[in-house]
Amino acid sequence: MPSPKRKLEPDHETSKPKKPRTSPPTTEATMPFTTPDPPPDSHINSTLALSYWSSTEASVSGVLGGFPQVSRIDLQGSSNFLAKLRRGSKSHPTSRKLKRVVDCGAGIGRITEGLLVGVAEVVDVVEPVEVFTEKVKGKSGVGEVYNVGLEAWFPEREGVGLYDVIWNQWCVGQLTDAQFIAYLKRLPPVLSEGGWIIVKENLSNHYLAEDVYDETDSSVTRTDEKFRRLFEEAGMKVVSSELQRGMPKGLYPVRSYALQPK
Ligand SMILES: C[S@@+](CC[C@H](N)C(=O)[O-])C[C@H]1O[C@@H](n2cnc3c(N)ncnc32)[C@H](O)[C@@H]1O
């Protein structure tokens, strides 16, 4: 699932492929980057995903896959990451509040309440599961709430203006590669000058550097290489990137990327 999650088992990380090879064996060092057939994201089924999330408890533990203890360190890391971006910014300095930001795939509003309302005047929320958004709707600082998946969110049509930050965390694994690229391509017209698209996600540690499909919530966990390739295809540049420190051992590494249109 895109929430904090246990890494693949060690023997899955290191063992050689068990299928017969059609080409000469290669060593780990010369192993070419592979795309499995069918690609992991082809298994994504949004009906199954929504059925999983709709039956999940509307709590921090629920949205964090049973690892609520990760929330504090995650929010601290995110706050530092954003503050560093703003310290180097003329358009969005830390000396004044951001005007409008949006929490995408927001769940119960853990990041909205734990970080974004503190740094922005208005925080919009995009989240397909209504039971989750009931927890955050109407709270101080919360603006529009869109109960749709990111693949069906067309922010320019909503006419609410520009976002200084578009925060996407532990949710873009619910989108196929093509949906993710199309979504990123829709964002530049609603991003303020000098604003950032943040993507904070688990990274796959697969031994063949492949993305990993998770049938629990019908999502994929991507590699760092894949993320960067998709950003490139969407016309985005990575202006800053950082590994989340202090994640418990045994969970996937988590990386934040700050993107701006090229
Ligand atoms: C692991 S939770 C993360 C929630 C929140 N970002 C956080 O970090 O607390 C994943 C969230 O993605 C939502 N989700 C599922 N499918 C989605 C989609 N197609 N687009 C956006 N969000 C989706 C789920 O309902 C769930 O709230």
The ligand as an SDF file (V2000), in Angstrom:
LIG
                    3D

 27 29  0  0  0  0  0  0  0  0999 V2000
   -1.9180    5.7910    2.8150 C   0  0  0  0  0  0  0  0  0  0  0  0
   -3.2840    6.8640    2.7690 S   0  0  0  0  0  0  0  0  0  0  0  0
   -2.4360    8.4040    2.9160 C   0  0  0  0  0  0  0  0  0  0  0  0
   -3.2830    9.5410    3.3620 C   0  0  0  0  0  0  0  0  0  0  0  0
   -2.5300   10.8620    3.5710 C   0  0  0  0  0  0  0  0  0  0  0  0
   -1.8590   11.2900    2.3780 N   0  0  0  0  0  0  0  0  0  0  0  0
   -1.5540   10.7380    4.7100 C   0  0  0  0  0  0  0  0  0  0  0  0
   -0.3440   10.6660    4.4440 O   0  0  0  0  0  0  0  0  0  0  0  0
   -2.0060   10.7230    5.8480 O   0  0  0  0  0  0  0  0  0  0  0  0
   -3.7180    6.7890    1.0580 C   0  0  0  0  0  0  0  0  0  0  0  0
   -4.8960    7.6480    0.6850 C   0  0  0  0  0  0  0  0  0  0  0  0
   -5.0240    7.6680   -0.7370 O   0  0  0  0  0  0  0  0  0  0  0  0
   -6.4060    7.6780   -1.0180 C   0  0  0  0  0  0  0  0  0  0  0  0
   -6.6410    7.2660   -2.4120 N   0  0  0  0  0  0  0  0  0  0  0  0
   -7.0580    6.0800   -2.8930 C   0  0  0  0  0  0  0  0  0  0  0  0
   -7.1780    6.1270   -4.2270 N   0  0  0  0  0  0  0  0  0  0  0  0
   -6.8330    7.3890   -4.5990 C   0  0  0  0  0  0  0  0  0  0  0  0
   -6.7740    8.0730   -5.8440 C   0  0  0  0  0  0  0  0  0  0  0  0
   -7.0840    7.4610   -6.9790 N   0  0  0  0  0  0  0  0  0  0  0  0
   -6.4060    9.3760   -5.8420 N   0  0  0  0  0  0  0  0  0  0  0  0
   -6.0920    9.9860   -4.6750 C   0  0  0  0  0  0  0  0  0  0  0  0
   -6.1200    9.3920   -3.4770 N   0  0  0  0  0  0  0  0  0  0  0  0
   -6.4850    8.1070   -3.4370 C   0  0  0  0  0  0  0  0  0  0  0  0
   -6.9780    6.7330    0.0030 C   0  0  0  0  0  0  0  0  0  0  0  0
   -8.3820    6.8700    0.1290 O   0  0  0  0  0  0  0  0  0  0  0  0
   -6.2010    7.1340    1.2280 C   0  0  0  0  0  0  0  0  0  0  0  0
   -6.8550    8.1730    1.9140 O   0  0  0  0  0  0  0  0  0  0  0  0
  1  2  1  0
  2  3  1  0
  2 10  1  0
  3  4  1  0
  4  5  1  0
  5  6  1  0
  5  7  1  0
  7  8  2  0
  7  9  1  0
 10 11  1  0
 11 12  1  0
 11 26  1  0
 12 13  1  0
 13 14  1  0
 13 24  1  0
 14 15  1  0
 14 23  1  0
 15 16  2  0
 16 17  1  0
 17 18  1  0
 17 23  2  0
 18 19  1  0
 18 20  2  0
 20 21  1  0
 21 22  2  0
 22 23  1  0
 24 25  1  0
 24 26  1  0
 26 27  1  0
M  CHG  2   2   1   9  -1
M  END
$$$$
